[in-house]
Amino acid sequence: MADIKSELLAKFNTRTACIAVIGLGYVGLPLAVAFAEAGLRVVGIDVDQTKIKAIMRGHSYVEDVASARLAQLTEAGERRTLSATSDFGALAACDAAIICVPTPLSKTRDPDVRFLIAAGESVARHVHPGMLVSLESTTYPGTTEELLRPMLEAGGLRAGRDFFLAFSPERIDPGRKDFLVENTPKVVGGLTADCLEVAVALYRQAIQTVVPVSSTQTAEMVKLLENTFRAVNIALVNEIAIMCDKLGIDVWEVIDAANTKPYGFMKFTPGPGVGGHCIPLDPHYLSWKLKTLNYNARFIQLAGEINSEMPRYWVNKVQDALNDVGKPLRGSEVLVLGVAYKKDVDDVRESPALDIIELLRAKGARVSYHDPHVPTVQHNGHALTSVTNLPLAIKAADCVVVATDHSVYDWADITQHAALIIDTRHALTPTLP
């Protein structure tokens, strides 16, 4: 064990190792780029041929990675530090494999680990002595040891003896400019002390601050705590917004005033719900795990209920506002501004704006949308296309719903030309409906 550990540490510390990143989406591609820019040889592996071809052309499909930046790494010749393939056989020549595949939830809010199992089985066919396998996909505590480890050990090699196994939760925040892969602290947990040492050595090659923890289960729990904390507090402030609405109080004035306290208060803001891959989903991994131990995670369940009801709350606000001007919702032209789950990104995963559109359609409204980052979108079998003439669409709409507050929008112009506005993001003045 000492020999293979020393050899692997030497490869990492001299940056002569080859790293495989499995899953080249919002998490995997930025991570692969970070390692490649640090000077390590990186092989990206994905089953999606479209992604493979795009990467090898130097074309980025992830907004956080500029195409020019990617092209420098994939340039043919000796300077190439990043390549991409769909062939898991490339793992045979790799010193480490980092798994970044999606881990969605089923319709019943149970963990859907199909992609993780598929990736784990593929890695298992090529795992070899002295290799590090690190899982980054968000999941329930115990996944690395209880699910991934048996797959990797099926061929006779033993984790902690023949190869190294770790978990390091991803912390990607799409669209963020201040904290990227390189300068966001990286939590790492190893199956054993040797596994931890090796994993820490790898991540330190590309990431400024690495935070070791005592086990893979601890590292798995860290990610769930982070996003459960956010989900619960967003739910709290969403309910406060509803309370203030009923009491005739400006919730934004309340929040801003409370935020002047220099201690004991952290600012969260209400909105149309929560979106993205993490906050709406991650707490449910923890809730599901606790159900297997006969424990009911009540805070998580309540937060999920409140946040999931916010699109309906805002649709009711649209209906009430139209009624106030003598118009029924059925047959009215409603323009939704923004379908991405947050400002200045193209990510529509779990976006509450899509739920708002669906609820408006169900009530008979004629709904269109505009989003400069999302030209087309599919939701519940409906294909939607962003309107091309925004000024005309605003003037034609009976009501404009601000669902995502993209920076490119001219709020003053929108305010001037819209007949009626429902602002779910506080992008406009509080005097608007």
N, C-alpha and C positions, 0 to 999 in steps of 0.2 A: 504493500500500500504506500509506504514511504517513497519508494522509487517512482511510482506512477504519479503520485501527488507532486513530487519535486519537479518531475519533467513537465507536468502540465503548468505548474506555477511559473516555471522558467519561460515557457512559451507565451503565457499571458503577459508576464512582466517585460518581456522583450518584444511583445506585439508581433510575434511570428506565428501565432495560432490562426487557425481557420474557424470561423464562427458561422453556424447555420441559424437563420431566423425563419421559423416556420409560421406562416400566416403573415401576409404583407398588406394588411389593412391600415386603419388609423393608428394602431399601436405598433405593428411589426415594421412597417416601412420607415417611420422616423427612427426607430431603434436601430435598424440595419444601417441607415445612413450615419447615425452617430458613431457606431463602431467602425464603419468604413472610413469616416473622416479622422478617427483616432489612429488610423494606420493598420488596422487588422484586416485580414482578408475575410470577406463576408459573402456567404451564399444565401440568397433569399429563396425560400421554397414555398410555393403556393399551388393549389390545384387549378386556380383560375388562369387560363392561358392568356386572357386579355391583360391581366396584370403583369405577367411575365414579359410579354411583348412590349408593353408600355415602358417598363423599367429598362429593358435592354435598348430601347430607343432613347432613353434619357428623358422620358415624359412622365411627370408625376401626376397622379390622380388624387393625391392627398394635399389639401391646401397648405398644410403646415410644412410641406417639403417643396421648395421651388424646383422647377424642372432644370434650371441652369445648375443648381447645386447637385442634383441627381446625375445629370449628364457628365459632370466632371469625374464622378466616381465610376461610371459604367463605360467610360471611353475605352475603346478597344486598345489592346496593347499592354505593355508592362505596367502602365500607370493605373490599370483597372484594379480597384479594390472591392467592387461590388458587382456581383452577377446574380442572375435569377434563373430558376428552373422549376419544373414540376416534377423532376426526378428525385425521389427520396434516396436514391442510390448515392447521391452526392454526400450524404451523411457519413459514408464510410471514410472519407478523407477529412472529416471535420473533427475538431477537438472539443467543440461544445455545440449543443443544440438548444435554442431558446424557443419555447412554444408560445405563440401569441394568437391562437385561433379563437374564434368567437365562442362564447358560452352563454347563449340566450336562455330564456325561460320558455317553458311550454305554455299552452293556453290555460293550464291549471296552475300556473305559477310555480311549477316544479323545475329544478335544474335540467336543462337539455344539454347533455355532455357528449352528444354524438360526434361533434367535430374534435373534441378533446380525445375521445377514444380512438377515432380514426388516426389522429396525429400520433398518439401514444403508440398505437400498434405499428405505425410506419417507422417511428424512431426505434422501437424494440427490435425490428428486423435488422437494424444497422448499428445498434449500440455496441461499443467495443471497450475493452479495458482502457482506463485512463480518460474516458470521456466524461464531460459534465453535461447534465441535462437540467435545464432550468425552466420551470413553468411560470408564465406571467398572466395567463388567462384568469380572470376573476371567477372564483368559485367558492364553495362552502369549505369551512375548516375541516381538514382531514383528507382532502382530495388528492394531494400530492402523495401522501403515504398510503392511503387506502385504495386509490384507483390507479394512479399512474405507476407507482412502484411495482405492483404485481405484474403489470404488463411488461415493464422493462426487465424484470427478473425472470420472465418465463423461459428465456433461453439458457439459464444457468448462471449468469453473472449476478453478483449481489451488490446492491446499492450500499455505499459506504465502505465497501471492500474492493470491488473491481471497477466501479464507476461512481460518479458523484451525482447527487440529486439535491435540488434546491427549489425554493419558490421565492419569486420576487414580484410583488404586485405592480402592475403598470399604473402610472399616474399621469397619463396623457390627458391634457385639457385642450381639445381642438380650438384653434383660433387664438390661443393665448400667445402673447409676444414676449412676456417677461420671464416666464418659467417654461423652459423647453426640456427635452430629454436630458441634455447635458448638465443643466444646473438645478434640476429638481431632485432633492434627496431620494435615494434608492434604498428601500427596505429590502433586506435579504435574510431569509431563513434557510438553514441547511438541515438535511436529515441527520447528519452527524457533525461533530466539530470539524472534521476534515472536509466534509462537503461544504460547510459554511466558509471555511478559509479559502477554498478554491473559488467558490462563487463570488465572494467579495473581491478577490484578486481580479477576476474577469471584469466585473462591473466597474471597478476603479479605473480601468483603462479608458473608459468613455464618459464616465459620470463623475462629477466633482465630489459629491458627498455620498458615501454609502453607509447605511445604518444597519449593522448586524443585529439580528434578534435570535432568540434561543432555539427556535424550531420552525419548521415549515407551517405548522398550525398557527403559530403566533403571527407569522407574516401574512397568512391567509386572512386572519381575523383583523389585522390592521386595516386592510383595504375595506373590509365590510364595515368596520367602525367609522372610517372616514366618510363613506357615502351614506351610511345610516344616520350619522350626525347631521349631514346636510339635508337629507330627506325629511327628518323629523323637524328640524328648524324651519325649513321651507313650508312644511305643512302648518306649523304653528303660526307663522306670519301670514300665510294664506287665510287661516281661520280668523286671525286678528283683523285682516282686511274686510272679511265678511261682517264681523262684529262692528267695525267702525262704519261700514256702509249702512247698517241697520240703525246705528246711533247717530248718523249724520256727522261723523267726524272724519277729517281728512287723514287717512292712515299714513300717507307719506310724510305729512308734517309730524305725526307722532313718531314715526321711525327716525326721521332726521333729528328730532329733539332728543330722543332716547340715545341716539348714537353719539351725542356730545359727552356722555358719561365716559370718563377715561378708563374705567375698569368694570368688569362684571356684565358687559353687554357686547354682543357681536352682531353686526348688522346683517340681516337677511331681508330680501325684498319679495313681495308677493308678485304673482303673475298668473298666466293662464294654465299653470300646471308645471310639471317637470318633464324634461326630455333628455335625450342622449342615451348612450348605452349603459351608463353606470348608475346614476341616482335612482331612476325608476325601477331598476332590476336588482342591483346588488343587495339591498336589504332583504329581499325575498330569499336569497341564498341562505342567509343566516336564519331567517324565519323557518325555512324548510328544514334545515339541519336541526333546529331546536324542537320541531314537531316530532322528529324521530326519537327524541329524548323525552317526549311527553311534556314539553314546555311550550306555552303559548306566548309568543313575542308580541305583546299587546301594543306597545308603542309603534312598532313597525307596521302592524296591521292598520292601526288608526291613521298613521301618517299616509299610508298608501291610499286609504279611502278618501281622505281629505284632498290630497293632491290629484287623484284621478277624477274627482268631482268638479274641479275648477273649470274645465272646458264647458261643462253644463251651466255653471254659474254665469259665465260670461255670455253664453248664448242666450240665457234668460235676460241678461242686461241688454243685449241687442233687441230682443223681442219687446222689452218694456220701453226702450228708447223709441223704437218705431211706433209703438202704440201711442206714445205721448205726442207724436206729430201726426196721428191719424192714419197710420199705415200698418197693415198686417205684415207679419214676417213672411207668410206664404205669398210667393210671387214677387217679393222685393228683391232688388239687385243688391247683393252684399259683396263687397270687395275685401278680401283678407290680405293684409300687408305682412309678408314674411311667413314662410312655412318651415324654415330651419328651426331647430330646437332652441337656438340662441343666436345672438347677433353676430354677424360677420363671418359665418361659417356656412358650408353647404350640406351639413349633416342633418338629415330629417328623421333619424332613428328615434322612435318614441315621441316625436314632436307633438305637443298638445295642440298646435295649430291645425294639424290634420284631423284631430278629434273635433275641433271646433267646426271645421269645414263639413265633416260628416254629420254632425248634429244639426247644423244649419240646413243642409240638404234634406235631412230627414223631416224637418219642419216645413219644407216646401220653398225655402229660399233659393234664389238663383245665384249661385256662388261662383266667383272667380277669385284668382289670387295673383299676386305679384311678388316675386322674390328675385333680386339680382343675382343671387348665388345658386338658385335652384330653378333652372329653366323648365324642367318637367319633373313630375312626381307621380308615383303609383301608390294608391292607398285603397285597400278593401275592394280591389277589382276595378277601381276607377283610375283612368289616366287623365292627369290634369296638366295643363300647359300655362306657364306664366304669361300674363297679358303683356303685349309688346308696347302698347301706348298707355303708359301710366297716367299722364294728365287726363286723357280722355276717359279712362276707366274710373278715375276718382270723381270726375264731374257726372258720370253716368250712374254712379252708385247711389242707392238710397241710404246706405250705411257703409262706412269704412271701419274695419276692425284691425287695430294694430296688434298683431300677434307676435311679431318679432321686430325689435327696434334696431334694424340695420343702420349703420352709421351713414350710409349713402343717402338716406331719405332726407328730404328737405321738409322738416316738420312744419315750418312756417307756411310754406306753399301748400302743403296738404291741408293744414288748418283753414287756409283761406278758401280753398276750392271744394272741400268736402261738405256735403249737406248735413251729415251726421257722423260723428266719430265715437267709437268705443275703444278706449285705450287700455289694453291689458298690461302694458309695460311702463306706464307713467312716462312715456316719451313726449307727451304734450303737456299743456298747462292743465292744472287740476280743475279749471272751470268748465272744461268740456264734459259732455255726458259720460 
